Amino acid sequence: MLSHNVFFWLKPDLTAEQRAEFVAALSALRDIPTLHTFLMGTPADVADRPVVDKSFDYSVTCLFENMEDHDTYQAHPLHVAFLEQGKTKWVRAQVYDMD
């Protein structure tokens, strides 16, 4: 399995409508057929510790059976549209991939 983990820091001046548009577009990624598992969320309300980073606004974890499925996901029209639309709404996106 390949785990594709993406963290987003949204622009602080987004309207409620713009935030909702971002969340809807992010949620739509779950419909990409090569995904094995799609998890989406916000920082958990866990105890503060030096190693815990709760500074992000949203995160997704996408699991793929193999690299080919990941690459197909990256080129899928839903993903491409999300990137085009979403990049105007975040100040930072950070990706962590692992086998």
C-alpha positions in Angstrom: 0.0 0.0 0.0 1.0 3.6 -0.7 -0.1 6.2 1.8 -0.5 9.8 0.4 -1.0 12.3 3.3 -1.7 15.9 2.5 -2.1 18.8 5.0 -3.6 22.1 4.1 -3.3 25.5 5.8 -6.1 27.7 4.4 -6.0 31.5 3.9 -7.2 33.1 7.1 -9.5 35.6 5.2 -11.6 33.0 3.4 -15.3 33.5 3.7 -17.5 30.7 5.1 -18.7 30.1 1.5 -15.1 29.7 0.2 -14.2 27.3 3.0 -17.3 25.3 2.2 -16.3 25.2 -1.5 -12.8 23.9 -0.5 -14.3 21.2 1.7 -16.7 20.1 -1.0 -13.9 19.9 -3.6 -11.7 18.0 -1.2 -14.5 15.6 -0.3 -15.1 14.9 -4.0 -11.7 13.4 -4.3 -13.1 10.3 -2.6 -14.9 9.5 -5.9 -11.7 8.8 -7.7 -11.8 5.1 -8.6 -8.2 4.1 -7.8 -8.5 5.1 -4.2 -8.5 2.2 -1.8 -9.2 4.3 1.3 -10.0 8.1 1.7 -9.8 9.8 5.1 -10.4 13.5 5.6 -10.4 15.6 8.8 -9.3 18.5 10.9 -6.8 18.5 13.8 -7.9 16.2 16.5 -8.5 17.6 20.0 -5.7 15.6 21.5 -3.5 16.8 24.4 -0.8 19.3 23.5 2.6 17.8 23.3 5.9 19.1 21.7 5.5 16.6 18.9 1.9 17.4 18.0 1.2 19.9 15.2 -2.4 21.1 15.2 -1.7 24.2 13.0 -3.2 22.8 9.8 -6.9 23.3 8.8 -7.6 20.0 6.9 -5.9 16.8 6.1 -6.5 13.9 3.8 -5.0 10.4 3.9 -5.4 8.4 0.6 -4.4 4.8 0.4 -3.5 3.2 -2.9 -2.8 -0.4 -3.8 0.2 0.5 -5.8 2.1 3.4 -7.4 0.2 3.1 -10.7 -3.1 3.8 -8.8 -1.5 6.8 -7.1 -0.3 8.2 -10.5 -3.7 7.7 -12.0 -5.2 9.6 -9.1 -2.8 12.4 -9.6 -3.9 12.8 -13.2 -7.6 12.3 -12.6 -9.8 15.3 -13.7 -11.3 15.6 -10.2 -7.8 15.9 -8.7 -6.6 18.3 -11.4 -9.8 20.5 -10.9 -9.3 20.4 -7.1 -5.7 21.6 -7.4 -6.7 24.4 -9.8 -9.6 25.6 -7.6 -8.0 24.9 -4.3 -4.7 26.5 -4.7 -6.4 29.9 -4.5 -7.7 29.0 -1.0 -4.6 27.7 0.8 -1.3 29.3 1.9 0.4 26.0 2.3 -0.1 22.4 1.3 2.3 19.7 2.6 2.5 16.1 1.2 4.0 13.1 3.0 4.0 9.9 1.0 5.1 6.5 2.4 5.2 2.9 1.4 
